[in-house]
Amino acid sequence: MHVKIAFLYGNLEETIYTKQPKGFEVGDKKDYVCKLKRSLYGLKQSPRQLNKPFNAFIARIGFECSKYDVCVYFKFLEQKVIS
């Protein structure tokens, strides 16, 4: 997974405004700001917004999150007893 690109697909839960990017300023409106619709690389919220859908997907397919390390997931498999 390319992390810089992955950060662009997170949905924001709050309203965030940023300055106009260099090179894309509107000539007579340089003091205007941009309202972000999606997460942006470098925002403090970006990693969380990226991780939320991943956690939901992993839980949906049967994995559990470790209570000691939230980056570790595990899944118990059924043991077949051979007699």
Backbone torsions as a table, in degrees:
resi	resn	phi	psi	omega
1	MET	NA	133.0	177.4
2	HIS	-88.9	109.9	-169.3
3	VAL	-65.6	-39.5	-178.7
4	LYS	-62.4	-38.4	178.2
5	ILE	-74.8	-39.6	-178.7
6	ALA	-60.4	-31.6	-179.2
7	PHE	-67.6	-18.9	-177.7
8	LEU	-79.2	-10.3	-173.4
9	TYR	-103.6	4.2	179.2
10	GLY	-79.3	136.9	176.6
11	ASN	-83.6	139.6	179.9
12	LEU	-90.4	141.4	178.5
13	GLU	-95.9	-14.1	179.3
14	GLU	-127.5	166.6	179.9
15	THR	-84.6	127.2	-179.4
16	ILE	-130.0	133.4	177.4
17	TYR	-115.7	149.8	178.6
18	THR	-141.0	162.4	176.0
19	LYS	-66.1	158.6	176.0
20	GLN	-66.6	136.4	-179.6
21	PRO	-64.2	146.0	178.0
22	LYS	-59.6	135.3	-179.1
23	GLY	90.2	-12.5	-179.8
24	PHE	-120.1	16.0	-179.7
25	GLU	-68.9	143.3	173.9
26	VAL	-84.6	126.2	-171.3
27	GLY	-45.2	-56.1	-175.5
28	ASP	-90.9	3.8	-177.3
29	LYS	-127.9	45.5	-176.4
30	LYS	-66.9	-21.3	-180.0
31	ASP	-90.1	2.5	177.9
32	TYR	-76.3	160.6	177.6
33	VAL	-121.2	165.9	178.9
34	CYS	-108.6	136.5	174.8
35	LYS	-92.1	125.0	-178.5
36	LEU	-80.8	134.5	176.0
37	LYS	-97.2	-28.4	-178.4
38	ARG	-129.3	165.4	178.0
39	SER	-64.0	153.7	-177.0
40	LEU	-131.2	140.1	179.2
41	TYR	-57.3	128.3	179.4
42	GLY	107.2	-16.1	176.2
43	LEU	-73.6	147.8	177.4
44	LYS	-66.5	-27.4	-178.4
45	GLN	-80.2	-16.5	-172.4
46	SER	-57.5	-49.6	-179.2
47	PRO	-60.6	-39.2	179.7
48	ARG	-65.9	-43.1	-179.4
49	GLN	-67.0	-29.8	176.2
50	LEU	-74.3	-37.4	-174.4
51	ASN	-76.8	-29.4	-176.9
52	LYS	-59.2	-51.6	179.0
53	PRO	-66.8	-32.3	177.5
54	PHE	-63.7	-46.0	178.4
55	ASN	-60.8	-41.7	179.6
56	ALA	-63.4	-42.0	179.8
57	PHE	-64.9	-46.6	-178.4
58	ILE	-62.0	-40.3	178.2
59	ALA	-66.2	-38.0	-178.8
60	ARG	-64.8	-30.6	179.9
61	ILE	-94.2	9.9	169.2
62	GLY	101.4	7.3	177.6
63	PHE	-88.2	152.8	176.6
64	GLU	-118.4	147.0	179.4
65	CYS	-86.2	136.6	177.0
66	SER	-68.2	138.9	177.6
67	LYS	-79.9	-8.9	179.1
68	TYR	-96.5	-28.6	178.2
69	ASP	-145.1	109.9	-174.1
70	VAL	-69.3	-7.2	177.5
71	CYS	-92.5	-1.3	-178.3
72	VAL	-109.5	128.7	178.4
73	TYR	-119.3	148.9	178.0
74	PHE	-142.2	159.8	179.8
75	LYS	-142.2	126.2	178.1
76	PHE	-83.8	132.1	177.3
77	LEU	-101.3	150.2	178.0
78	GLU	-68.8	137.7	176.6
79	GLN	-95.7	130.0	178.1
80	LYS	-94.6	125.3	-179.5
81	VAL	-91.8	123.4	177.6
82	ILE	-98.3	122.8	-178.6
83	SER	-114.8	NA	NA
